[in-house]
Every structure is written in structure tokens, then in C-alpha cells.
Amino acid sequence: MKVKVIVHGHAVEYFPDKREQFDYTFEEGQTVQGMLGELGIIPELVMKIVADGKPVTKGYVLRDGETLVLLTPVAGG
């Protein structure tokens, strides 16, 4: 099973290969929280999650073929 992950915000540097977009392969029942842990991402870096256009929580169970948008804190001044 696979989802497309899009990362917005400065924390993209902490994601795989520092890419803003990548595919993530998972087993049935995997949550967003589990995905973050598997990728070695600190969950607090993700402020909001959108799955196929709908807001979800870190406890959301991933679904094959969907697109996840992860919003991280904005930095600057």
C-alpha cells in the first residue's frame, strides 16, 4: 500500500532526502503517527495534516492511494 506525501514548511529538511514530495509504502493499519515514527520525524514538527483534502489527526489510519499534505511550522522574520 502506498500514499503520496507532500510536505509544506521549513521542516522539510527533516524528511527523507529533504524532498517536498515522496511516496511512502506502508502496511494496512498504519497511522500518520506511525509513519512519522518510521521516518524518524519528530511528530511536533507536523502542525496540520490533510488527507485527500480533509483535515485529519496523527491517529488517522492511512489509506492506499491517497495524498497526505503535512504542514510544518513556518520560519522567518
FIVOZA-456588 format. One line per field, with one value per atom (N, C-alpha, C): residue in three letters; residue number from 1; y, z, x. Coordinates in pm, 1 decimal. Layout:
code (ALA	...)
pos (NUM	...)
y (Y	...)
z (Z	...)
x (X	...)
This chain:
code (MET	MET	MET	LYS	LYS	LYS	VAL	VAL	VAL	LYS	LYS	LYS	VAL	VAL	VAL	ILE	ILE	ILE	VAL	VAL	VAL	HIS	HIS	HIS	GLY	GLY	GLY	HIS	HIS	HIS	ALA	ALA	ALA	VAL	VAL	VAL	GLU	GLU	GLU	TYR	TYR	TYR	PHE	PHE	PHE	PRO	PRO	PRO	ASP	ASP	ASP	LYS	LYS	LYS	ARG	ARG	ARG	GLU	GLU	GLU	GLN	GLN	GLN	PHE	PHE	PHE	ASP	ASP	ASP	TYR	TYR	TYR	THR	THR	THR	PHE	PHE	PHE	GLU	GLU	GLU	GLU	GLU	GLU	GLY	GLY	GLY	GLN	GLN	GLN	THR	THR	THR	VAL	VAL	VAL	GLN	GLN	GLN	GLY	GLY	GLY	MET	MET	MET	LEU	LEU	LEU	GLY	GLY	GLY	GLU	GLU	GLU	LEU	LEU	LEU	GLY	GLY	GLY	ILE	ILE	ILE	ILE	ILE	ILE	PRO	PRO	PRO	GLU	GLU	GLU	LEU	LEU	LEU	VAL	VAL	VAL	MET	MET	MET	LYS	LYS	LYS	ILE	ILE	ILE	VAL	VAL	VAL	ALA	ALA	ALA	ASP	ASP	ASP	GLY	GLY	GLY	LYS	LYS	LYS	PRO	PRO	PRO	VAL	VAL	VAL	THR	THR	THR	LYS	LYS	LYS	GLY	GLY	GLY	TYR	TYR	TYR	VAL	VAL	VAL	LEU	LEU	LEU	ARG	ARG	ARG	ASP	ASP	ASP	GLY	GLY	GLY	GLU	GLU	GLU	THR	THR	THR	LEU	LEU	LEU	VAL	VAL	VAL	LEU	LEU	LEU	LEU	LEU	LEU	THR	THR	THR	PRO	PRO	PRO	VAL	VAL	VAL	ALA	ALA	ALA	GLY	GLY	GLY	GLY	GLY	GLY)
pos (1	1	1	2	2	2	3	3	3	4	4	4	5	5	5	6	6	6	7	7	7	8	8	8	9	9	9	10	10	10	11	11	11	12	12	12	13	13	13	14	14	14	15	15	15	16	16	16	17	17	17	18	18	18	19	19	19	20	20	20	21	21	21	22	22	22	23	23	23	24	24	24	25	25	25	26	26	26	27	27	27	28	28	28	29	29	29	30	30	30	31	31	31	32	32	32	33	33	33	34	34	34	35	35	35	36	36	36	37	37	37	38	38	38	39	39	39	40	40	40	41	41	41	42	42	42	43	43	43	44	44	44	45	45	45	46	46	46	47	47	47	48	48	48	49	49	49	50	50	50	51	51	51	52	52	52	53	53	53	54	54	54	55	55	55	56	56	56	57	57	57	58	58	58	59	59	59	60	60	60	61	61	61	62	62	62	63	63	63	64	64	64	65	65	65	66	66	66	67	67	67	68	68	68	69	69	69	70	70	70	71	71	71	72	72	72	73	73	73	74	74	74	75	75	75	76	76	76	77	77	77)
y (-116.9	0.0	123.1	231.1	348.2	476.1	582.0	715.3	811.8	920.2	1029.3	1129.6	1173.3	1267.8	1398.1	1508.9	1642.1	1719.5	1776.7	1849.4	1998.1	2081.5	2227.0	2285.9	2380.9	2447.8	2418.7	2487.5	2476.9	2341.9	2266.6	2139.8	2030.8	2062.4	1963.9	1908.8	1984.9	1938.5	1816.0	1784.6	1668.6	1545.5	1558.5	1449.0	1377.2	1256.9	1177.3	1256.5	1255.4	1322.8	1470.7	1529.1	1670.9	1705.4	1610.1	1632.2	1682.3	1766.5	1818.0	1719.6	1619.0	1523.2	1385.8	1282.6	1147.2	1046.9	923.3	815.1	739.6	695.3	619.3	489.0	376.9	245.0	198.0	141.2	104.3	-22.6	-78.7	-195.6	-149.2	-231.5	-199.1	-168.4	-63.4	-23.9	81.5	118.2	219.0	355.8	429.6	563.9	668.5	793.5	903.5	905.5	889.0	887.6	778.7	660.1	550.1	580.0	644.2	682.5	779.8	881.0	979.2	911.2	818.9	746.9	663.5	594.9	511.7	595.2	717.5	807.1	882.7	868.8	938.6	1086.3	1122.2	1262.1	1290.6	1399.5	1441.7	1485.5	1419.2	1449.7	1596.7	1664.2	1805.7	1896.6	1846.2	1925.8	1934.6	1847.9	1847.8	1915.0	2032.4	2111.5	2075.7	2035.5	2002.6	1896.5	1808.6	1700.1	1704.3	1693.0	1690.0	1564.0	1481.0	1358.8	1374.7	1376.7	1395.2	1512.1	1624.1	1747.5	1761.8	1662.1	1669.5	1668.9	1758.1	1759.4	1629.8	1576.3	1454.5	1472.3	1377.7	1381.6	1284.7	1285.6	1194.3	1049.8	1027.5	892.7	837.0	916.2	876.9	754.9	657.7	537.0	565.3	543.4	568.7	477.8	532.4	455.9	454.5	339.4	322.2	422.5	485.2	573.3	717.9	750.7	888.7	979.6	1109.1	1209.7	1275.3	1277.6	1343.2	1471.6	1579.1	1704.8	1729.6	1744.6	1770.1	1914.6	1991.9	2132.3	2145.8	2202.9	2221.3	2369.5	2405.1	2545.4	2630.1	2750.7	2845.7	2924.0	2943.0	3018.6	3144.0	3235.7	3358.0	3478.5	3590.6	3710.5	3834.0)
z (0.0	0.0	0.0	-63.4	-77.9	-73.6	-13.2	-16.9	-73.9	-128.3	-172.9	-58.9	-19.9	90.5	36.1	69.4	31.4	160.6	172.5	293.3	261.4	341.6	327.0	454.0	439.2	553.8	562.4	652.4	661.4	712.7	782.1	840.5	735.9	608.3	502.4	510.2	565.6	577.9	666.7	746.6	834.9	772.5	652.4	585.0	489.8	442.0	356.6	240.6	231.3	124.0	109.9	215.8	216.1	98.2	58.2	-54.2	-4.9	-84.8	-50.0	-87.3	-167.7	-210.9	-225.1	-173.1	-184.8	-163.4	-206.3	-183.2	-57.7	18.2	139.6	131.1	143.8	139.7	283.1	307.7	443.6	445.7	564.9	587.6	632.0	608.6	649.9	799.2	834.7	974.6	1020.9	934.6	970.7	988.6	1090.5	1115.7	1070.8	1066.2	1037.2	1143.0	1269.4	1379.1	1356.7	1317.0	1289.0	1173.0	1068.8	953.9	995.4	1074.1	1120.0	1199.5	1288.8	1368.9	1283.0	1184.2	1095.1	1014.2	980.5	903.7	992.8	1125.9	1217.7	1230.7	1207.9	1213.0	1350.8	1411.8	1539.7	1513.9	1575.1	1548.0	1567.9	1661.0	1687.6	1569.1	1473.2	1353.9	1257.9	1275.9	1187.8	1261.5	1212.3	1278.2	1231.0	1103.4	1047.4	940.3	927.7	830.3	750.6	619.2	531.2	445.4	446.9	366.8	260.8	134.6	23.1	46.5	94.2	109.8	240.5	329.8	456.4	573.9	672.6	789.6	869.8	913.7	995.8	1109.3	1202.2	1315.5	1291.6	1381.6	1370.6	1394.1	1452.1	1471.8	1350.8	1246.4	1124.0	1060.3	1018.6	952.7	802.5	751.9	611.3	519.8	400.5	300.6	171.3	109.0	-14.2	-120.7	-184.5	-297.7	-263.7	-137.3	-104.4	-101.3	-96.8	-86.5	50.5	121.4	251.6	236.9	291.8	296.9	443.5	470.9	607.0	614.6	701.5	718.2	840.7	820.7	929.4	962.4	1078.1	1116.4	1011.4	995.8	905.4	984.5	925.9	992.7	912.4	976.8	907.5	993.3	937.0	1016.5	933.9)
x (85.6	0.0	90.2	41.6	126.4	43.2	101.3	42.9	146.7	97.7	184.3	188.3	307.7	324.0	381.9	317.4	364.4	389.0	507.9	545.7	557.6	490.3	499.1	560.6	651.6	712.5	861.2	928.8	1074.8	1123.4	1039.9	1083.7	1105.8	1084.7	1108.6	1251.3	1342.2	1481.3	1493.9	1392.0	1395.3	1330.8	1277.3	1209.3	1304.5	1264.7	1354.0	1413.3	1542.7	1615.9	1581.8	1525.0	1487.1	1395.7	1312.8	1221.5	1086.4	1023.5	891.0	781.1	815.4	715.2	780.5	714.4	766.4	653.7	676.4	581.8	623.8	525.3	551.6	473.3	543.0	481.1	456.7	338.3	300.3	216.2	203.6	119.0	-20.0	-120.1	-256.8	-261.6	-334.5	-349.7	-250.2	-155.8	-55.0	-120.9	-78.5	-130.6	-28.6	-73.4	18.8	128.5	92.6	189.8	294.1	248.3	339.4	432.4	378.5	459.1	568.5	531.4	629.8	740.3	701.9	799.8	893.0	836.8	916.7	1015.9	974.9	1062.1	1161.0	1145.3	1234.3	1202.4	1076.7	1032.8	972.8	1013.4	956.4	811.6	713.3	572.1	535.7	602.6	571.3	605.6	683.5	715.8	598.0	498.7	381.8	266.7	228.1	124.5	-16.7	-29.3	-160.0	-140.3	-240.9	-237.0	-366.5	-353.4	-470.1	-459.5	-564.5	-568.4	-676.7	-634.3	-727.7	-822.9	-767.4	-843.5	-919.5	-909.4	-981.9	-883.8	-904.0	-815.0	-829.3	-714.0	-712.5	-612.7	-611.9	-519.8	-403.5	-308.4	-193.6	-234.8	-351.5	-403.4	-476.4	-485.6	-556.2	-489.8	-570.8	-520.0	-506.3	-385.3	-356.4	-437.9	-472.2	-547.5	-467.9	-465.2	-389.8	-433.3	-335.0	-360.0	-392.4	-405.6	-441.1	-318.3	-345.4	-240.4	-249.1	-134.6	-125.5	-46.0	-97.9	-24.1	10.0	138.8	185.7	233.5	172.9	209.2	297.5	415.6	511.7	520.8	577.4	584.8	658.5	612.4	676.8	780.4	896.2	1002.8	1034.7	1094.5	1134.1	1106.5	1132.9	1109.7	1116.2)
